[in-house]
Amino acid sequence: MSHPHPELGPPPSLPDGGLRVTPLGGLGEIGRNMTVFEYGGRLLIVDCGVLFPEEEQPGIDLILPDFSSVRDRLDDIEGIVLTHGHEDHIGGVPFLLREKPDIPLIGSKLTLALIEAKLQEHRIRPYTLEVAEGHRERIGPFDCEFVAVNHSIPDALAVAIRTPAGMVVHTGDFKMDQLPLDGRLTDLHAFARLSEEGIDLLLSDSTNAEVPGFVPPERDISNVLRQVFGSARKRIIVASFASHVHRIQQILDAAHEYGRRVAFVGRSMVRNMGIARDLGYLKVPPGLVVDVKTLDDLPDDEIVLVCTGSQGEPMAALSRMANRDHQIRIVEGDTVILASSLIPGNENAVYRVINGLTRWGANVVHKGNAKVHVSGHASAGELLYFYNICRPKNLMPVHGEWRHLRANAELGALTGVPHDRIVIAEDGVVVDLVEGKAKISGKVQAGYVYVDGLSVGDVGEPALKDRKILGDEGIISVFVVIDASTGKITAGPHVQARGSGIEDSAFSDVLPKVTEVLERSAQDGVVEPHQMQQLIRRTLGKWVSDTYRRRPMILPVVVEV
């Protein structure tokens, strides 16, 4: 198995007749999925998603793929193929289209409807090409065939990309539910046909590669939901991803059976479910869905609220309910269902929400105590089955953290893929398919690009480090006025501490030392404000560390008069 090396440099020119594959997100992480394919000087992008921030990224709204490796080649991009409509696959599209709005988007009906609604908020009208399973489209030098796959959102597609260098199959996210709610199976017959033609490189979903066996059918959840609905005596509040149409359909079916009305809460939930209903993916009995404003007229035992926040997102509806910061107030006897899995890294946030809801008297039903979720990703048994059907000549695990990629690589090896034909890469690592063999050829920049409000890419790691220090240790500001010619102190030093846990009065012990250091500096002829700021920072920082074992941010301000 080949894998990246920290010393990898920029890749050489792509050999004639070779196909280059560059993942810019989704490898070594769950989210931010984006892969760039290059042949004959032209580019095809598969997916362009976002990653959601963790606790150590305070103030960040979204994390994007790094577009810098394609920014100078936007005119070379033939299109963006979107495998399905989840945020971790389409959420970055508006930010890429800001740089070139006429890049065509290729995807299924529901996927395009979801991204078009999102782009409308950004005032971008995209060029789109709607495809479906069985369709084959020529996109520049890339001959793309689309294959139905089953996932936790309707209309998901895998894509087979044919070029003279060989055929690459990108699975997108998939599982092999044999009893899907919409009857749309992963098309194993199509994959077997592609296998007979010869799959030169397979890029395969790795998310559940560590999980043995097979993912249970989605329909198994229905009976559990019926039990919860049957025993609930007051309101039922369900938290789900805003694009999980299958799960919402089961909630609607249970609500209809038990004589409850359903209201969607949150802009993204209302928008996405409206799109799914209008396109026929969500079957809604007449009168079942009502506006949230009408709920005051209904008794509690006839209400179901469907909202976002299943991952503990701080600004999502469920988190705000748990914090008593939402118009919907949790009361004793309410039932809350978290109808999703835990994305790695979100565990603490989710349990914080569960504790908050329980505190107000809610009965919280989640994956840990009831079968209210099944994964949308193939487990190890399904992947083995899949590899034996596809028989790829080269394998590149994608979509997963390092442990998932490694586990998926081992599964491929068990089914007969030679170890030297299995490529474990990471974001930015360039893989070339030349003369039938895939190998790593270099690395391009593929770091995190942070979205903070309207700012994209302006906040970097140094700013996040400062935010963490401010959040963990607080700030101490020191204000000094000096004579511009002599460097002598004319006012100060004055100290203010915020969030450090140190009273302002405590600094009386160290201020004479600061004054002494500055006076000595002036005598030595060092009167440049920046140098004096550094002296203040070192003197005060050492005192705080020695006295309190803390490392707050120290902000010295030296003003010349």
Secondary structure, 3 states (H helix, E strand, C coil): CECCCCCCCCCCCCCCCCEEEEEEECECECCCCEEEEEECCEEEEECCCCECCCCCCCCCCEEECCCHHHHCCHHHEEEEECCCCCHHHHCCHHHHHCCCCCCCEEECHHHHHHHHHHHHHCCCCCCEEECCCCCEEEECCEEEEEEECECCCCCCEEEEEEECCEEEEECCCCECCCCCCCCCCCCHHHHHHHHHHCCCEEEEECCECCCCCCCCCCCHHHHHHHHHHHHCCCCEEEECCCCCHHHHHHHHHHHHHCCCEEEECCHHHHHHHHHHHHCCCCCCCCCCECCHHHHHHCCHHHEEEEECCCCCCCCCHHHHHHCCCCCCCCCCCCEEEECCCCCCCCHHHHHHHHHHHHHCCCEEECCCCCCCCCCCCCEHHHHHHHHHHHCCCCEEEECECHHHHHHHHHHHHHCCCCHHHEECCCCCEEEEEECCEEEEEEECCCCCEEEECCEECCCCHHHHHHHHHHHHHCEEEEEEEECCCCCCEEEEEEEEEECCCCCHHHHHHCHHHHHHHHHHHHHCCCCCHHHHHHHHHHHHHHHHHHHHCCCCEEEEEEEEC
